[in-house]
Structure formats: structure tokens, C-alpha cells
Amino acid sequence: MSAADVPTGVRTGGADDDRTQTLLVLGARGDLASRLLLPGLGGLIAASSLSGLLLVGSDRGEGSDEEWRTVVAEAFAAGGASGPAVDAVVRDARYVAADATDENDLRRLLEGRRGRLTLYFALPPAVTVEACRTLSGTGVPDGTRLVLEKPFGTDAASAASLNDLLHGFVPESHVHRVDHFLGMSTVLNILGVRFANRVIEPMLSSEHVEKVDIVFDETLGLEGRAGFYDGTGALRDMIQSHLLQVLALVAMSPPSTLDQLDVRDAKAQVLRATRVWDDSPERFSRRARYTAGSVDGRSFPSYVDEPGVDPALGTETLAETVFAVDTWRWAGVPFRVRSGKAIGSPRQEVTFWFKDAQRVPAGLAGDAPRNRLRIGLGAGRLQLDLNINGPGDPSTLTPVTLETRFGPGELFEYGEVLRGVLEDEKPLSVRDDMSVESWRIVEPVLDAWRADRVPLDAYPAGSAGPAAWEERET
């Protein structure tokens, strides 16, 4: 990078050993760091023998290096990570008490880095924005990478504003907007199934596919997360971020390579072409929240009776929207995207529903259900529903399912995310324009819901959703 390319506020530093880098976790005492981030990091270190990493934890609360090392060691062990490289990172880990929004504290944190610096914001979204405002004034060492969790902004305008703020002190190539959902090995299997099979890829288009379902229902309820979830809801929490990224993988044209530029360009093209079906959120979106019930023998109160919930907010725990993807490949095919909590017998899969057979010859008896290709997002499962001549009378059709299982991924989701960050590979990262497009896509739905043009239905916890919800025909 030449001096002319250095954004305002960036400090250039001296040469460091390329193998040495610092991962600074802001919000290190929070649930995200201990439950997800650190176990993922431990698995990555064990699998790759990552060396030269200084792990620094920082939060407002006082603490010692030894206390932080204990937290790190326990999280690494919980993820099954062990070995000399893991022990070395634990032994060298440091803790620094600091306020991430305070200029002096941030300067002190940055001065303690070793080698290339990666800042991981394991903080509430509002605090992350304030920390970035402070960093825009202090500047950061040359080469610093920023890692931000979703939600990225609260609408298209705030996402664009946050992008502008970040670009003021780091280039876009140094920003990782992480989506751990894309680190799931089952989600990444979409790429292999689509692009490595001649018998599948040509069939995945409007010529052969009638509709596509992307569903991620969960048995989990609020789980004590009212502080975050009650102001967010299912549409923002799952569809706007995670499932629109899955839709982009499902619908994108084959990239030339899996290089970050090719994959992200292909995904961005899909998001730019995506809108609510028929531009009618009143007809093609639905919302509901759970009432008292039980899931797998576990009792749930009504959502409005959960601790910390404000019933007046009208927060949904189940959201569904039908989207159009106006590309040459997918024009005219509805994409139904749904996610809900406290659902009994939940589905977590992408389903391609193929059109009816062009003609079933006279003489073949029995029903010929539509073929389906199902790619599991939760359980690692691939299923293809076909019609064959069944046992006995060879002129009678019988539906069958061909099924296989995906092998488990080498790393946890956050291990895959951190591999991309620390090795500077970004196919799983969300680019600046994609963060804005994702909000642009759902804003008509949010507007319709705020204006109460779409009813808020109810469903008992443990059910499949509201009884009145039937399969929508577009």
C-alpha cells in the first residue's frame, strides 16, 4: 500500500515478523467469547498448529493474566483442543482491563500489540459502533483487521453509515463482517453439491425448479436472551443476516474459483436481484410468536411472559417471507425463507422442489410426487426424492428417498470464521455492499409490520406454527 492509499487515521508501523500477530478480543468476558469464539479458536490452533499468536482479552471489568488464561484454557479444553501450539497460546495470553469506547484505553491496547493486529468486537452492536468512532480518531496500526458480528446496522442507511465510518480508517479489504452461519460445514456443502455434480447443477434453474424453501426452525426458545432478541425478532436475527446469505449461496451463478473476490461477487449479484415477491410484503410475509407449550418435554411460557420481554414491542419469534430473485437463472421461482423458535419437529434445510414430470406414460399407475433435493443445514444430510417402479407390479410407481450424510467439519463454525480472519481469506465474510443490500431487501417487510398491515399470529410452543398457516401458492 502506498502512502496515497492509506486511509485517514491509519498509522504505519515498522516491520514485524509476518508469522506474528495479535488477536485482541474486545468484550472478552462475555458469553460470545467464552462459549463460541474461544472454543473455535482452540480448534483452529490445534488443527493448524498456528504459531506466533498473542491472544489478548479486554473488557471493562478488572482481571489478571492468570484469570484470563484459565478462561482460555477451559474454553479450549471444552472444544477438545490440545497440543503444544494450544498450550503456547494459553501460556502467552494476556488480559487488559479497558473501556473500548475510551480513547486513552484504546491507545494503550493498540500499543501493546505484537505483529499484525486483529480487533474482534465481541460487543453489543451499539458499543461496537461507539468503539469504531473512537478508533476513527485514534487511528490503528497499518494492516489492522476489524472483525464485526451481526447485526451490522439496523437498516440500510445505518449500515451504509457504518461502512463509511470504517472506511475512514481501514480499507474495505481489512474488514471482516462475520456470519458464523456460513462457517457451518453443512452450509458450505451447498457449494459442493451444486457445483461438483453434472447431474444436479444444470437442473437448478427456473426451467426445472418450481420453488425453493430455505427453512431454519429451532426447538430453542428465548433462552434468557431477551435483552437482545426482544428488540430484534426472527426476521432481523435470522432472515436478514444468516438466511439471506444462504439464499445467495443457493442462487448464485457458478463462480470461476472459490477465491474471495469471485464468491463474494457472485453472492452480491444475487442480493442485488432479490426483492419481496410481487413487491407485496402484505401478501408474501407472515409473522407469529409462541404461546405456552412444550418442546421435547420441556415447558415454555408464552413469549410475552418470558423475563425481560416487553409485549408492546410485538416481537415475532417466527418469520416467513417469499422472495423473488430476478436473475436469468431464477426469474419466476419463489424462494420461501422461514425461521422460528420453539418449533416442534423443526426443519433446517434447503429444499429444491422440481416441477412435475413433463409426461408420465399411460400405463404407469400410482402417484408421481414432485422430485425434491434437500440439503440439510442443521443435521448433515442430503436427500433426493425420486419415483421408481416399486416391488410387485412393475407398472406401479413408488416414491423413494436416496439419502447420505455429510461428514462433520474439521472445525467449529467459529473456527472456520477465525481461519478466514487470521489467514486473510474472506469468502465467508460479508462485503460492505452486501450488508446494505440485505437490509434493503427486508425493509419493505419491516415497514409493513410496523404499520400493522401484516397480523401477528400465535402458535403453541412445540407446534409447527400457526394452524392457519397453510402452504402458500404463489
MOJOVEN-V500670 format. One record per backbone hydrogen bond with DSSP energy under -1.0 kcal/mol. CO is the residue of the C=O (numbers start at 1). NH is the residue of the N-H. Records with the same first field share a line. If there is no record, write none. Layout:
CO->NH + NH
This chain:
2->5
7->10
11->142
17->20
20->116
21->54
22->118
23->56
24->120
25->58
26->122
27->30
30->34
31->35
32->36 + 37
33->38
36->40
37->41
38->42
39->43
40->44
41->45
42->46
43->47
44->48
45->49
52->21
54->23
55->94
56->25
57->96
58->27 + 28
59->98
64->68
65->69
66->70
67->71
68->72
69->73
70->74
71->75
72->76
73->77
74->78
75->79
76->81
77->80
83->87
84->88
85->89
86->90
87->91
88->92
94->57
99->102
102->106
103->107
104->108
105->109
106->110
107->111
110->113
116->22
117->145
118->24
119->147
120->26 + 122
124->128
125->129
126->130
127->131
128->132
129->133
130->134
131->135
132->136
134->137 + 138
135->139
140->11
141->144
145->119
146->176
147->121
148->178
151->153
155->159
156->160
157->161
158->162
159->163
160->164
161->165
162->166
163->167
166->169 + 170
171->174
172->175
174->146
176->148
177->430
179->182
180->183
181->184
184->188
185->189
187->190
188->191
189->193
190->194
191->195
192->196
197->200 + 201
200->203
201->204
203->205
205->208 + 209
208->355
211->353
212->336
213->351
214->338
215->349
218->343
220->342
222->225
225->228 + 229
226->230
229->232 + 233
233->237
234->238 + 239
235->240
238->243
239->244
241->245
242->246
243->247
244->248
245->249
246->250
247->251
248->252
259->263
260->264
261->265
262->266
263->267
264->268
265->269
266->270
267->271
268->272
271->274
273->326
275->324
276->279
277->280
280->284
284->322
286->320
287->457
288->317 + 318
289->459
290->303
291->461
293->300
295->298
298->295
300->293
302->305
303->306
306->309
310->313
311->314
316->234
317->341
318->288
319->339
320->286
321->337
322->277
323->335
324->275
325->327
327->331
329->206
330->333
334->212
335->323
336->214
337->321
338->216
339->319
340->218
342->462
347->217
348->377 + 378
349->215
350->375
351->213
352->373
353->210 + 211
361->364
365->397
371->354
372->385
373->352
374->383
375->350
379->381
380->406
381->376
382->404
383->374
384->402
386->400
388->398
393->396
395->365
396->390
398->388
400->386
402->384
404->382
412->416
413->417
414->418
415->419
416->420
417->421
418->422
419->423
420->425
426->429
431->435
432->436
433->437
434->438
436->440
437->441
438->442
439->443
442->446
443->447
444->448
445->449
446->450
447->451
448->453
449->452
457->289
459->291
460->463
461->294
463->344
466->469
